[in-house]
Amino acid sequence: MALELYHAGLTTCSKKARLCLHEKGLDYISHYVNLREFENHTPEYLAINPNGVVPTLIHDGKAIVESTFINEYIDEVFPGPALSPSDPVLRAQMRSWGKMADDYGLAAVRIPTWSRTKLAAIDALKESNNLDAVVARIPLMDHRDKYRQIAAGGFSEKEFEDAYAKMDFVYDRVELALQEGGPYLVGEMFTLADINMLPFIDQFAKYRPQLIDDGAHPQTKAWLDRVMARPTVVKVYNPSDEAPARPPARSQSAA
Ligand SMILES: N[C@@H](CCC(=O)N[C@@H](CS)C(=O)NCC(=O)O)C(=O)O
């Protein structure tokens, strides 16, 4: 029953899948994919994830993609603590948090994160005259467009404003859910909803500290403190051999 995860360590979507595996107490083979070296666009990687994104789970030779669905798969297939409620209404609520993480969480975080993390690689590609060729190999259209946009000067003020507005919206929704229920996003039980939303709620507070400092989201702050203190979260969110703070340098043969 070989289980392998291809991931990029401390990126938001990678943390979602890594955290789920750790919460279930599962052993897996970890493959670090260096996004700065475009290892996610090699033919070998595209053979398991044609979108050229991380994470990808491999179970008994079969590839599972999309972090929210990877987590549902892990919870469904493996023993260990249940991470989905048995009540169908709560399960549906849990899944709608997964959608919120994908539609709003990732969309919002990408603008400030990419404008910070992609520049060095883009500059190096420009210098070596490889930018067009490398960007043309990126499978997802919106990723290609964003690379080109960063290369041409970066995201507009409106795009940053929209990203921040999405972060505020998500915080308001989380606050409301926790006021009406709690202590977790779908009530008493820690579920995939908490796992899938955590990387975004945590990262949003770094981009917009006022979200937790201004007192407007006290329940969200308490939830974040509670969830961040879980031993699995501490392990997954801290730099480690599996998840270096900075991606390892280019391998010697390619230097
Ligand atoms: N919806 C996908 C999104 C995956 C995704 O965009 N992952 C990012 C890292 S968080 C990635 O691979 N980015 C490619 C890049 O930065 O070039 C999922 O949740 O698995």
The ligand as a MOL file (V3000), in Angstrom:
LIG
                    3D

  0  0  0     0  0            999 V3000
M  V30 BEGIN CTAB
M  V30 COUNTS 20 19 0 0 0
M  V30 BEGIN ATOM
M  V30 1 N -6.5640 23.5950 -7.0500 0
M  V30 2 C -5.2390 23.0380 -6.9550 0
M  V30 3 C -4.2680 24.1940 -6.9600 0
M  V30 4 C -2.8750 23.7420 -6.8380 0
M  V30 5 C -1.8910 24.8920 -6.9500 0
M  V30 6 O -2.1350 25.9040 -7.6110 0
M  V30 7 N -0.7550 24.7000 -6.2830 0
M  V30 8 C 0.2620 25.7080 -6.3220 0
M  V30 9 C 1.0410 25.7280 -5.0440 0
M  V30 10 S -0.0310 26.2410 -3.7060 0
M  V30 11 C 1.1840 25.3850 -7.4820 0
M  V30 12 O 1.4430 24.2430 -7.7790 0
M  V30 13 N 1.6490 26.4180 -8.1540 0
M  V30 14 C 2.4690 26.2620 -9.3020 0
M  V30 15 C 3.4900 27.3300 -9.3880 0
M  V30 16 O 3.6680 28.1000 -8.4340 0
M  V30 17 O 4.1440 27.3840 -10.4280 0
M  V30 18 C -5.1170 22.2160 -5.6730 0
M  V30 19 O -5.7180 22.6050 -4.6790 0
M  V30 20 O -4.4430 21.1740 -5.6680 0
M  V30 END ATOM
M  V30 BEGIN BOND
M  V30 1 1 1 2
M  V30 2 1 2 3
M  V30 3 1 2 18
M  V30 4 1 3 4
M  V30 5 1 4 5
M  V30 6 2 5 6
M  V30 7 1 5 7
M  V30 8 1 7 8
M  V30 9 1 8 9
M  V30 10 1 8 11
M  V30 11 1 9 10
M  V30 12 2 11 12
M  V30 13 1 11 13
M  V30 14 1 13 14
M  V30 15 1 14 15
M  V30 16 2 15 16
M  V30 17 1 15 17
M  V30 18 2 18 19
M  V30 19 1 18 20
M  V30 END BOND
M  V30 END CTAB
M  END
